[in-house]
Amino acid sequence: PNTRPECAHGVIEPPSWTAAPSMLEDKNTLFFFDYVDPGSYLASTLLADIGSGLDAAEPLDFRGFEVRVPPAPLIEPTDTDWLTYQQNVTSFAEAMDVELNPPTLVPWTRKAHELGAHARERDCYPEVRSALFRAHFIEGLDIGRIDVLVGIAAASGLDRSETKAALDVDRYTEAVESDRAMGEERNVVGVPTFVRGAKRLEGLRSPDEIRSWMRSLDPHT
């Protein structure tokens, strides 16, 4: 039997994203991340374990923020600073009992975030987001390749042909750029970063630090 998630399929319709709100209009906590950033992967995994710490009416809002925007040069996996960062995150992950296999390739993630935007419209975003992180940090797949992304989409319940068509024509480029602009307006300079109004939490953090920060968002505390 087919056990894949059931996502919405059908005719490709015009994108339905909206303009980014100003910082003072934030209603949700924003989590800026990138699929090739080990800190983003670890934070996302920890969030799945500890819960967002927010009321259902105030969900965590994941927003892509590419560590390298095309055509900027790709990150060299052997770069000393990158290796040090990755080793720090890997050690942290081991202590948290989170599986992480250091990748040997750090591709651009523009197409991966485009797939995420497509998945949002088809009600499959959490499944696809998790699958993309797993593909890069556990399975060692090249998530910069459209054929790999189409395979991930299909395994997550999205239509293979529809997904490929959307990625081939850059249908969600504006959505990805809009998310980055949302971060830049809030002075985000790196990932992972949590933002809610004037409050923020940046960099590699423990579950207790994430919980504490989220509790600080309560206006009555």
N, CA, C and O of each residue as an XYZ file, in Angstrom:
884
protein
N       0.827     -1.211      0.000
C       0.000      0.000      0.000
C       0.857      1.254      0.000
O       1.987      1.238      0.488
N       0.325      2.339     -0.544
C       1.049      3.604     -0.594
C       0.959      4.293      0.755
O      -0.124      4.692      1.183
N       2.104      4.435      1.430
C       2.109      5.061      2.756
C       2.679      6.459      2.736
O       2.928      7.040      3.793
N       2.897      7.023      1.530
C       3.438      8.373      1.450
C       2.423      9.376      1.976
O       1.220      9.124      1.906
N       2.877     10.495      2.498
C       1.946     11.548      2.920
C       1.091     12.002      1.745
O       1.552     12.017      0.603
N      -0.119     12.361      2.018
C      -0.998     12.861      0.964
C      -0.924     14.381      0.926
O      -1.343     15.056      1.866
N      -0.390     14.910     -0.160
C      -0.283     16.351     -0.333
C      -1.195     16.763     -1.469
O      -1.612     15.938     -2.281
N      -1.498     18.047     -1.513
C      -2.378     18.539     -2.571
C      -1.665     18.517     -3.909
O      -0.518     18.953     -4.007
N      -2.324     18.018     -4.934
C      -1.794     17.999     -6.286
C      -2.710     18.819     -7.190
O      -3.706     19.381     -6.735
N      -2.367     18.880     -8.449
C      -3.261     19.520     -9.404
C      -2.550     20.498    -10.298
O      -1.321     20.510    -10.378
N      -3.337     21.328    -10.978
C      -2.796     22.289    -11.917
C      -1.948     23.316    -11.184
O      -2.327     23.795    -10.115
N      -0.798     23.653    -11.761
C       0.070     24.671    -11.156
C      -0.620     26.023    -11.242
O      -0.947     26.494    -12.331
N      -0.838     26.639    -10.096
C      -1.504     27.926    -10.033
C      -0.479     29.009     -9.706
O       0.636     28.691     -9.293
N      -0.835     30.281     -9.882
C       0.098     31.355     -9.558
C       0.514     31.294     -8.090
O      -0.308     30.946     -7.243
N       1.769     31.622     -7.763
C       2.226     31.613     -6.367
C       1.342     32.500     -5.504
O       0.774     33.487     -5.971
N       1.236     32.116     -4.202
C       0.306     32.832     -3.337
C       0.976     33.449     -2.112
O       0.309     33.713     -1.112
N       2.308     33.684     -2.181
C       2.964     34.277     -1.015
C       2.564     35.741     -0.876
O       2.077     36.364     -1.820
N       2.781     36.271      0.321
C       2.451     37.670      0.589
C       3.721     38.423      0.953
O       4.745     37.818      1.271
N       3.646     39.727      0.905
C       4.802     40.551      1.241
C       5.168     40.360      2.712
O       4.301     40.110      3.549
N       6.444     40.480      3.010
C       6.913     40.316      4.381
C       6.391     41.448      5.254
O       6.439     42.610      4.852
N       5.887     41.120      6.457
C       5.439     42.172      7.363
C       6.629     42.920      7.941
O       7.752     42.417      7.927
N       6.384     44.109      8.444
C       7.460     44.826      9.109
C       7.725     44.169     10.452
O       6.898     43.402     10.946
N       8.889     44.471     11.051
C       9.284     43.816     12.290
C       8.251     44.011     13.391
O       7.978     43.088     14.159
N       7.673     45.215     13.472
C       6.721     45.501     14.539
C       5.392     44.796     14.320
O       4.558     44.753     15.225
N       5.183     44.236     13.117
C       3.936     43.524     12.822
C       4.083     42.022     12.982
O       3.131     41.286     12.724
N       5.242     41.548     13.399
C       5.448     40.109     13.561
C       4.410     39.528     14.527
O       4.252     40.005     15.651
N       3.718     38.505     14.070
C       2.771     37.807     14.931
C       3.310     36.447     15.352
O       2.859     35.875     16.344
N       4.265     35.935     14.603
C       4.871     34.645     14.904
C       6.354     34.815     15.203
O       6.962     35.827     14.853
N       6.921     33.816     15.852
C       8.363     33.770     15.994
C       8.938     33.243     14.689
O       8.524     32.192     14.201
N       9.883     33.968     14.129
C      10.499     33.583     12.862
C      11.786     32.818     13.137
O      12.583     33.208     13.991
N      11.980     31.732     12.407
C      13.215     30.949     12.516
C      13.887     30.958     11.153
O      13.418     30.317     10.212
N      15.000     31.697     11.054
C      15.748     31.788      9.801
C      16.803     30.685      9.781
O      17.548     30.503     10.744
N      16.853     29.955      8.670
C      17.698     28.765      8.602
C      18.153     28.524      7.167
O      17.655     29.139      6.224
N      19.116     27.610      7.030
C      19.488     27.135      5.695
C      19.713     25.633      5.773
O      20.141     25.105      6.800
N      19.419     24.959      4.676
C      19.471     23.504      4.652
C      20.879     22.928      4.727
O      21.039     21.756      5.070
N      21.902     23.719      4.417
C      23.273     23.206      4.496
C      23.995     23.694      5.747
O      25.175     23.400      5.936
N      23.305     24.426      6.588
C      23.910     24.936      7.819
C      23.719     23.915      8.935
O      22.581     23.633      9.309
N      24.804     23.350      9.481
C      24.645     22.331     10.522
C      23.943     22.847     11.778
O      23.217     22.103     12.436
N      24.160     24.125     12.108
C      23.472     24.685     13.263
C      21.969     24.741     13.059
O      21.199     24.507     13.991
N      21.550     25.053     11.829
C      20.123     25.081     11.509
C      19.520     23.683     11.614
O      18.418     23.507     12.133
N      20.258     22.694     11.115
C      19.787     21.311     11.191
C      19.620     20.880     12.641
O      18.599     20.298     13.009
N      20.620     21.165     13.460
C      20.551     20.762     14.862
C      19.398     21.463     15.574
O      18.641     20.825     16.305
N      19.260     22.773     15.366
C      18.174     23.510     16.013
C      16.814     22.984     15.584
O      15.911     22.828     16.406
N      16.673     22.709     14.285
C      15.404     22.183     13.777
C      15.084     20.838     14.407
O      13.935     20.573     14.759
N      16.098     19.985     14.552
C      15.894     18.673     15.161
C      15.522     18.796     16.627
O      14.638     18.086     17.107
N      16.192     19.694     17.345
C      15.885     19.898     18.756
C      14.480     20.457     18.932
O      13.779     20.095     19.877
N      14.065     21.342     18.021
C      12.719     21.907     18.101
C      11.668     20.826     17.964
O      10.629     20.877     18.622
N      11.933     19.844     17.111
C      10.985     18.755     16.928
C      10.855     17.935     18.208
O       9.805     17.352     18.476
N      11.934     17.895     18.997
C      11.926     17.121     20.236
C      11.310     17.888     21.403
O      10.576     17.315     22.208
N      11.607     19.172     21.495
C      11.165     19.929     22.672
C       9.875     20.690     22.426
O       9.280     21.204     23.373
N       9.421     20.777     21.161
C       8.256     21.583     20.852
C       8.655     23.031     20.743
O       9.710     23.428     21.236
N       7.819     23.826     20.099
C       8.174     25.226     19.870
C       8.140     26.057     21.145
O       8.770     27.112     21.214
N       7.403     25.586     22.164
C       7.284     26.378     23.383
C       6.310     27.517     23.237
O       6.202     28.364     24.124
N       5.594     27.550     22.124
C       4.640     28.626     21.861
C       3.227     28.073     21.807
O       3.022     26.884     21.560
N       2.255     28.945     22.039
C       0.858     28.539     21.901
C       0.570     28.215     20.453
O       1.254     28.689     19.547
N      -0.469     27.386     20.242
C      -0.840     27.011     18.878
C      -1.186     28.235     18.042
O      -1.030     28.226     16.820
N      -1.661     29.299     18.710
C      -2.034     30.511     17.977
C      -0.804     31.311     17.552
O      -0.909     32.244     16.756
N       0.363     30.943     18.087
C       1.586     31.668     17.772
C       2.652     30.666     17.322
O       3.624     30.446     18.044
N       2.492     30.063     16.160
C       3.415     29.015     15.719
C       4.777     29.554     15.309
O       4.944     30.744     15.045
N       5.748     28.643     15.263
C       7.077     28.970     14.770
C       7.023     29.014     13.249
O       6.489     28.106     12.612
N       7.578     30.073     12.675
C       7.503     30.296     11.236
C       8.901     30.135     10.631
O       9.752     31.009     10.797
N       9.139     29.023      9.930
C      10.435     28.753      9.313
C      10.603     29.595      8.050
O       9.720     29.622      7.192
N      11.752     30.290      7.942
C      12.029     31.109      6.762
C      13.461     30.873      6.297
O      14.403     30.950      7.086
N      13.613     30.586      5.014
C      14.925     30.295      4.460
C      15.808     31.532      4.378
O      15.342     32.632      4.084
N      17.093     31.325      4.645
C      18.083     32.405      4.576
C      19.374     31.760      4.106
O      20.125     31.202      4.906
N      19.632     31.839      2.794
C      20.762     31.144      2.196
C      22.108     31.628      2.754
O      22.346     32.831      2.865
N      22.979     30.679      3.101
C      24.308     31.074      3.573
C      25.167     31.598      2.428
O      26.076     32.395      2.659
N      24.895     31.166      1.203
C      25.560     31.690      0.019
C      24.508     31.888     -1.070
O      23.902     30.925     -1.540
N      24.300     33.124     -1.460
C      23.297     33.443     -2.476
C      23.943     33.346     -3.855
O      24.950     34.013     -4.092
N      23.407     32.543     -4.771
C      23.988     32.475     -6.124
C      24.022     33.859     -6.759
O      23.076     34.630     -6.595
N      25.093     34.191     -7.483
C      26.212     33.336     -7.894
C      27.438     33.439     -6.996
O      28.550     33.193     -7.463
N      27.279     33.789     -5.743
C      28.427     33.851     -4.833
C      29.120     32.490     -4.797
O      28.459     31.462     -4.942
N      30.429     32.467     -4.606
C      31.148     31.183     -4.576
C      30.596     30.246     -3.509
O      30.178     30.683     -2.437
N      30.602     28.956     -3.818
C      30.167     27.955     -2.858
C      31.124     27.902     -1.670
O      32.293     28.270     -1.786
N      30.621     27.447     -0.540
C      31.480     27.221      0.621
C      32.366     26.022      0.334
O      31.886     24.978     -0.109
N      33.637     26.168      0.582
C      34.579     25.059      0.423
C      34.549     24.221      1.700
O      34.891     24.726      2.769
N      34.143     22.940      1.613
C      34.028     22.109      2.825
C      35.307     21.999      3.638
O      35.256     21.704      4.832
N      36.465     22.234      3.005
C      37.731     22.143      3.729
C      38.198     23.487      4.296
O      39.275     23.576      4.886
N      37.384     24.529      4.114
C      37.728     25.834      4.671
C      37.874     25.717      6.186
O      37.025     25.116      6.845
N      38.929     26.281      6.735
C      39.241     26.113      8.153
C      38.112     26.584      9.058
O      37.726     25.876      9.988
N      37.579     27.775      8.794
C      36.495     28.298      9.634
C      35.260     27.415      9.552
O      34.613     27.145     10.564
N      34.931     26.962      8.332
C      33.748     26.115      8.154
C      33.949     24.775      8.861
O      33.036     24.273      9.518
N      35.137     24.200      8.727
C      35.428     22.923      9.376
C      35.308     23.040     10.901
O      34.757     22.159     11.560
N      35.831     24.137     11.445
C      35.753     24.339     12.890
C      34.307     24.443     13.346
O      33.916     23.840     14.346
N      33.514     25.217     12.604
C      32.091     25.365     12.924
C      31.385     24.017     12.850
O      30.635     23.655     13.757
N      31.620     23.279     11.782
C      30.956     21.994     11.594
C      31.352     21.003     12.685
O      30.517     20.238     13.167
N      32.628     21.020     13.074
C      33.088     20.128     14.132
C      32.444     20.485     15.471
O      32.102     19.597     16.252
N      32.280     21.770     15.735
C      31.622     22.199     16.971
C      30.172     21.729     17.009
O      29.690     21.239     18.031
N      29.483     21.885     15.877
C      28.082     21.459     15.825
C      27.981     19.942     15.937
O      27.092     19.425     16.614
N      28.894     19.224     15.270
C      28.875     17.765     15.322
C      29.077     17.265     16.748
O      28.412     16.322     17.177
N      29.990     17.893     17.480
C      30.217     17.515     18.882
C      28.971     17.788     19.719
O      28.596     16.984     20.572
N      28.336     18.931     19.465
C      27.111     19.297     20.165
C      26.023     18.274     19.846
O      25.294     17.841     20.738
N      25.915     17.890     18.574
C      24.902     16.921     18.153
C      25.115     15.569     18.826
O      24.157     14.925     19.253
N      26.357     15.147     18.919
C      26.663     13.875     19.582
C      26.218     13.917     21.037
O      25.669     12.942     21.550
N      26.454     15.038     21.696
C      26.056     15.177     23.097
C      24.540     15.155     23.249
O      24.018     14.723     24.277
N      23.836     15.622     22.217
C      22.377     15.647     22.234
C      21.769     14.380     21.633
O      20.549     14.254     21.532
N      22.638     13.438     21.233
C      22.217     12.175     20.609
C      21.443     12.432     19.313
O      20.432     11.785     19.041
N      21.938     13.389     18.518
C      21.342     13.706     17.221
C      22.292     13.219     16.123
O      23.481     13.540     16.136
N      21.767     12.451     15.184
C      22.601     11.931     14.099
C      22.986     13.045     13.142
O      22.134     13.817     12.702
N      24.270     13.127     12.821
C      24.764     14.132     11.887
C      26.034     13.589     11.238
O      27.028     13.338     11.918
N      25.992     13.412      9.931
C      27.158     12.969      9.171
C      27.713     14.167      8.408
O      27.080     14.623      7.456
N      28.873     14.689      8.794
C      29.409     15.888      8.134
C      29.469     15.723      6.617
O      30.159     14.831      6.124
N      28.757     16.567      5.870
C      28.739     16.461      4.409
C      30.092     16.833      3.790
O      30.863     17.603      4.362
N      30.355     16.274      2.623
C      31.577     16.603      1.887
C      31.305     17.615      0.785
O      32.221     18.006      0.060
N      30.049     18.043      0.653
C      29.651     19.021     -0.352
C      28.702     20.022      0.280
O      27.802     19.644      1.030
N      28.901     21.300     -0.021
C      28.012     22.350      0.487
C      27.451     23.111     -0.710
O      28.027     24.119     -1.118
N      26.341     22.649     -1.279
C      25.803     23.259     -2.495
C      25.015     24.527     -2.208
O      24.688     24.827     -1.060
N      24.716     25.266     -3.269
C      23.736     26.334     -3.136
C      22.399     25.710     -2.754
O      22.116     24.567     -3.112
N      21.585     26.458     -2.033
C      20.302     25.913     -1.576
C      19.100     26.646     -2.170
O      17.975     26.481     -1.698
N      19.335     27.453     -3.200
C      18.225     28.192     -3.802
C      17.095     27.240     -4.230
O      15.929     27.479     -3.918
N      17.446     26.164     -4.942
C      16.420     25.246     -5.425
C      15.766     24.468     -4.288
O      14.579     24.145     -4.357
N      16.535     24.164     -3.240
C      15.955     23.476     -2.086
C      14.899     24.354     -1.419
O      13.843     23.864     -1.016
N      15.186     25.652     -1.302
C      14.202     26.560     -0.711
C      13.010     26.767     -1.656
O      11.881     26.957     -1.202
N      13.262     26.730     -2.960
C      12.140     26.787     -3.906
C      11.231     25.580     -3.711
O      10.007     25.707     -3.740
N      11.833     24.408     -3.513
C      11.029     23.218     -3.244
C      10.226     23.405     -1.959
O       9.063     23.006     -1.890
N      10.838     24.009     -0.945
C      10.116     24.279      0.286
C       8.920     25.174      0.060
O       7.858     24.951      0.640
N       9.082     26.200     -0.788
C       7.968     27.107     -1.094
C       6.853     26.359     -1.818
O       5.672     26.583     -1.553
N       7.233     25.478     -2.729
C       6.243     24.655     -3.437
C       5.514     23.754     -2.450
O       4.295     23.595     -2.530
N       6.259     23.166     -1.520
C       5.660     22.277     -0.533
C       4.681     23.022      0.378
O       3.670     22.455      0.793
N       4.972     24.290      0.692
C       4.037     25.085      1.500
C       2.682     25.168      0.808
O       1.640     25.013      1.445
N       2.703     25.408     -0.480
C       1.444     25.543     -1.225
C       0.699     24.224     -1.335
O      -0.505     24.208     -1.587
N       1.407     23.123     -1.148
C       0.790     21.803     -1.282
C       0.646     21.107      0.074
O       0.450     19.893      0.141
N       0.747     21.895      1.157
C       0.539     21.377      2.512
C       1.462     20.221      2.870
O       1.056     19.285      3.557
N       2.705     20.290      2.402
C       3.698     19.259      2.706
C       4.990     19.849      3.253
O       6.023     19.179      3.247
N       4.950     21.088      3.723
C       6.198     21.751      4.076
C       6.965     21.063      5.203
O       8.165     20.842      5.042
N       6.352     20.714      6.329
C       7.135     20.077      7.392
C       7.803     18.784      6.935
O       8.950     18.512      7.290
N       7.080     17.986      6.144
C       7.642     16.726      5.658
C       8.826     16.967      4.726
O       9.861     16.311      4.840
N       8.665     17.905      3.814
C       9.732     18.190      2.847
C      10.918     18.851      3.536
O      12.064     18.530      3.223
N      10.670     19.756      4.453
C      11.768     20.414      5.175
C      12.609     19.375      5.932
O      13.838     19.413      5.873
N      11.966     18.472      6.626
C      12.690     17.432      7.349
C      13.454     16.519      6.397
O      14.580     16.113      6.683
N      12.830     16.200      5.262
C      13.479     15.321      4.287
C      14.712     15.977      3.675
O      15.703     15.301      3.401
N      14.658     17.283      3.461
C      15.806     17.996      2.900
C      16.976     18.014      3.885
O      18.122     17.789      3.498
N      16.685     18.278      5.138
C      17.746     18.236      6.152
C      18.349     16.833      6.230
O      19.569     16.675      6.287
N      17.487     15.825      6.232
C      17.973     14.446      6.329
C      18.826     14.084      5.107
O      19.865     13.436      5.234
N      18.374     14.509      3.930
C      19.108     14.201      2.707
C      20.529     14.748      2.770
O      21.473     14.075      2.356
N      20.685     15.963      3.285
C      22.010     16.586      3.318
C      22.872     16.074      4.460
O      24.037     15.733      4.254
N      22.307     16.015      5.671
C      23.132     15.738      6.845
C      23.187     14.275      7.268
O      23.995     13.915      8.124
N      22.352     13.433      6.692
C      22.389     12.014      7.055
C      22.683     11.138      5.838
O      23.493     10.214      5.908
N      22.014     11.440      4.721
C      22.157     10.592      3.540
C      23.256     11.049      2.596
O      23.650     10.300      1.703
N      23.759     12.268      2.778
C      24.859     12.758      1.953
C      24.484     13.035      0.509
O      25.322     12.902     -0.382
N      23.231     13.419      0.264
C      22.778     13.709     -1.095
C      23.073     15.159     -1.466
O      23.199     16.021     -0.597
N      23.178     15.412     -2.757
C      23.423     16.767     -3.266
C      22.080     17.463     -3.472
O      21.428     17.288     -4.500
N      21.679     18.255     -2.480
C      20.373     18.911     -2.557
C      20.404     20.169     -3.424
O      19.438     20.932     -3.443
N      21.492     20.385     -4.130
C      21.542     21.456     -5.114
C      21.068     20.995     -6.483
O      20.890     21.813     -7.386
N      20.861     19.677     -6.646
C      20.468     19.111     -7.939
C      18.965     18.947     -8.024
O      18.335     18.441     -7.095
N      18.389     19.374     -9.141
C      16.944     19.296     -9.315
C      16.461     17.851     -9.298
O      15.410     17.571     -8.721
N      17.201     16.919     -9.917
C      16.740     15.530     -9.927
C      16.682     14.946     -8.521
O      15.782     14.166     -8.207
N      17.635     15.318     -7.678
C      17.609     14.862     -6.287
C      16.415     15.468     -5.557
O      15.727     14.778     -4.805
N      16.172     16.749     -5.778
C      15.044     17.426     -5.122
C      13.709     16.840     -5.555
O      12.797     16.692     -4.741
N      13.594     16.511     -6.821
C      12.347     15.910     -7.319
C      12.118     14.561     -6.643
O      10.989     14.220     -6.291
N      13.193     13.797     -6.463
C      13.060     12.524     -5.773
C      12.612     12.699     -4.331
O      11.777     11.940     -3.839
N      13.166     13.699     -3.651
C      12.771     13.992     -2.271
C      11.302     14.399     -2.225
O      10.552     13.962     -1.352
N      10.902     15.240     -3.175
C       9.512     15.691     -3.230
C       8.564     14.514     -3.420
O       7.552     14.408     -2.726
N       8.892     13.632     -4.359
C       8.025     12.486     -4.647
C       7.917     11.568     -3.430
O       6.833     11.072     -3.122
N       9.036     11.338     -2.738
C       9.019     10.484     -1.551
C       8.217     11.107     -0.414
O       7.754     10.405      0.485
N       8.055     12.438     -0.457
C       7.301     13.150      0.578
C       5.829     13.295      0.219
O       5.045     13.819      1.010
N       5.449     12.832     -0.971
C       4.044     12.864     -1.350
C       3.665     13.896     -2.380
O       2.486     14.026     -2.711
N       4.634     14.641     -2.903
C       4.360     15.637     -3.934
C       4.423     15.000     -5.315
O       5.079     13.979     -5.518
N       3.738     15.615     -6.245
C       3.727     15.115     -7.616
C       5.078     15.393     -8.285
O       5.555     16.528     -8.295
N       5.684     14.341     -8.840
C       7.017     14.449     -9.416
C       7.055     15.424    -10.600
O       7.924     16.294    -10.655
N       6.124     15.282    -11.539
C       6.129     16.116    -12.746
C       5.846     17.573    -12.420
O       6.484     18.474    -12.964
N       4.897     17.799    -11.539
C       4.551     19.169    -11.149
C       5.728     19.848    -10.459
O       6.025     21.013    -10.721
N       6.396     19.108     -9.572
C       7.541     19.664     -8.854
C       8.671     20.022     -9.805
O       9.240     21.110     -9.712
N       8.998     19.122    -10.712
C      10.082     19.380    -11.655
C       9.764     20.603    -12.511
O      10.640     21.432    -12.756
N       8.517     20.719    -12.965
C       8.134     21.870    -13.783
C       8.320     23.168    -13.004
O       8.819     24.152    -13.549
N       7.922     23.176    -11.731
C       8.040     24.378    -10.907
C       9.501     24.764    -10.695
O       9.843     25.946    -10.745
N      10.370     23.772    -10.458
C      11.788     24.058    -10.227
C      12.497     24.457    -11.513
O      13.385     25.310    -11.497
N      12.111     23.851    -12.615
C      12.762     24.155    -13.890
C      12.559     25.601    -14.318
O      13.435     26.185    -14.955
N      11.408     26.187    -13.974
C      11.106     27.547    -14.449
C      11.324     28.600    -13.353
O      10.900     29.746    -13.499
N      11.990     28.206    -12.252
C      12.279     29.170    -11.163
C      11.007     29.808    -10.629
O      10.992     30.998    -10.312
N       9.961     29.035    -10.530
C       8.659     29.589    -10.167
C       8.644     30.245     -8.786
O       7.870     31.170     -8.545
N       9.497     29.766     -7.885
C       9.454     30.257     -6.506
C      10.647     31.128     -6.132
O      10.900     31.350     -4.947
N      11.379     31.620     -7.117
C      12.519     32.473     -6.831
C      12.107     33.687     -6.001
O      12.782     34.044     -5.035
N      11.007     34.314     -6.379
C      10.560     35.512     -5.656
C      10.216     35.189     -4.205
O      10.470     35.998     -3.312
N       9.646     34.023     -3.968
C       9.303     33.632     -2.602
C      10.568     33.464     -1.755
O      10.606     33.887     -0.600
N      11.603     32.844     -2.335
C      12.858     32.644     -1.611
C      13.521     33.989     -1.326
O      14.015     34.215     -0.221
N      13.534     34.873     -2.305
C      14.131     36.197     -2.117
C      13.353     37.016     -1.097
O      13.934     37.805     -0.352
N      12.035     36.827     -1.065
C      11.203     37.541     -0.100
C      11.525     37.118      1.329
O      11.553     37.947      2.238
N      11.770     35.819      1.521
C      12.134     35.344      2.859
C      13.460     35.945      3.302
O      13.613     36.343      4.457
N      14.418     36.011      2.384
C      15.712     36.602      2.746
C      15.544     38.084      3.077
O      16.133     38.579      4.038
N      14.744     38.786      2.284
C      14.506     40.209      2.556
C      13.863     40.399      3.929
O      14.157     41.365      4.633
N      12.981     39.469      4.300
C      12.357     39.517      5.614
C      13.423     39.438      6.706
O      13.349     40.147      7.710
N      14.419     38.566      6.499
C      15.493     38.451      7.467
C      16.375     39.687      7.502
O      16.724     40.175      8.577
N      16.736     40.191      6.335
C      17.597     41.369      6.280
C      16.936     42.573      6.925
O      17.610     43.383      7.562
N      15.615     42.702      6.765
C      14.895     43.808      7.410
C      15.013     43.708      8.926
O      14.970     44.719      9.628
N      15.161     42.484      9.425
C      15.275     42.253     10.862
C      16.731     42.110     11.307
O      17.011     41.623     12.402
N      17.658     42.542     10.440
C      19.097     42.542     10.741
C      19.657     41.140     10.983
O      20.600     40.965     11.755
N      19.071     40.148     10.320
C      19.625     38.800     10.381
C      20.864     38.759      9.488
O      20.809     39.170      8.328
N      21.969     38.269     10.022
C      23.211     38.206      9.258
C      23.716     36.776      9.115
O      24.643     36.521      8.346
N      23.121     35.849      9.842
C      23.537     34.467      9.766
C      22.472     33.554     10.321
O      21.457     34.007     10.852
N      22.715     32.247     10.192
C      21.761     31.253     10.669
C      22.481     30.261     11.579
O      23.690     30.061     11.462
N      21.718     29.640     12.492
C      20.294     29.819     12.751
C      20.017     31.063     13.596
O      20.820     31.434     14.452
N      18.879     31.696     13.346
C      18.480     32.866     14.118
C      16.976     32.833     14.353
O      16.193     32.682     13.415
N      16.581     32.976     15.619
C      15.172     33.138     15.987
C      14.914     34.630     16.171
O      15.732     35.335     16.763
N      13.773     35.114     15.663
C      13.427     36.529     15.804
C      11.955     36.665     16.164
O      11.089     36.019     15.574
N      11.695     37.519     17.141
C      10.310     37.900     17.457
C      10.344     39.367     17.845
O      10.757     39.714     18.952
N       9.903     40.238     16.924
C       9.967     41.662     17.183
C      11.412     42.098     17.390
O      12.264     41.869     16.532
N      11.685     42.726     18.529
C      13.043     43.197     18.819
C      13.893     42.139     19.507
O      15.076     42.369     19.758
N      13.310     40.977     19.818
C      14.050     39.927     20.510
C      14.620     38.934     19.505
O      14.003     38.652     18.478
N      15.811     38.405     19.813
C      16.419     37.421     18.921
C      17.297     36.458     19.703
O      17.768     36.758     20.800
N      17.504     35.283     19.099
C      18.414     34.281     19.642
C      19.215     33.754     18.461
O      18.648     33.218     17.509
N      20.530     33.906     18.525
C      21.381     33.576     17.389
C      22.349     32.452     17.714
O      22.750     32.276     18.865
N      22.720     31.695     16.695
C      23.793     30.723     16.813
C      23.404     29.418     17.470
O      22.229     29.141     17.710
N      24.425     28.618     17.754
C      24.267     27.289     18.320
C      23.809     27.387     19.768
O      24.466     28.020     20.595
N      22.655     26.745     20.076
C      22.069     26.857     21.402
C      21.593     25.499     21.909
O      21.259     24.614     21.121
N      21.568     25.348     23.219
C      21.088     24.114     23.828
C      19.563     24.138     23.900
O      18.957     25.202     23.774
N      18.934     22.971     24.102
C      17.472     22.952     24.263
C      17.004     23.862     25.387
O      15.982     24.534     25.246
N      17.737     23.899     26.510
C      17.332     24.751     27.633
C      17.391     26.231     27.256
O      16.528     27.009     27.664
N      18.407     26.624     26.477
C      18.519     28.023     26.057
C      17.363     28.392     25.120
O      16.820     29.494     25.198
N      16.995     27.463     24.239
C      15.884     27.731     23.322
C      14.582     27.854     24.099
O      13.788     28.762     23.853
N      14.362     26.932     25.043
C      13.145     26.992     25.862
C      13.084     28.296     26.645
O      12.041     28.948     26.694
N      14.201     28.675     27.259
C      14.239     29.889     28.078
C      13.932     31.113     27.234
O      13.173     31.987     27.654
N      14.526     31.181     26.029
C      14.275     32.333     25.167
C      12.810     32.404     24.769
O      12.218     33.483     24.753
N      12.228     31.262     24.450
C      10.828     31.262     24.031
C       9.894     31.638     25.177
O       8.869     32.284     24.960
N      10.245     31.238     26.387
C       9.442     31.660     27.546
C       9.533     33.173     27.726
O       8.586     33.799     28.203
N      10.675     33.765     27.346
C      10.853     35.213     27.502
C       9.927     35.996     26.576
O       9.757     37.203     26.752
N       9.327     35.326     25.593
C       8.438     36.004     24.667
C       7.079     36.284     25.277
O       6.313     37.092     24.752
N       6.776     35.616     26.389
C       5.499     35.825     27.056
C       5.451     37.264     27.583
O       6.279     37.640     28.413
N       4.500     38.067     27.117
C       4.441     39.484     27.540
C       4.176     39.654     29.015
O       4.372     40.744     29.554
N       3.725     38.579     29.698
C       3.418     38.689     31.119
C       4.581     38.302     32.014
O       4.476     38.317     33.241
N       5.741     37.941     31.349
C       6.907     37.574     32.145
C       7.940     38.675     32.143
O       8.992     38.535     32.766
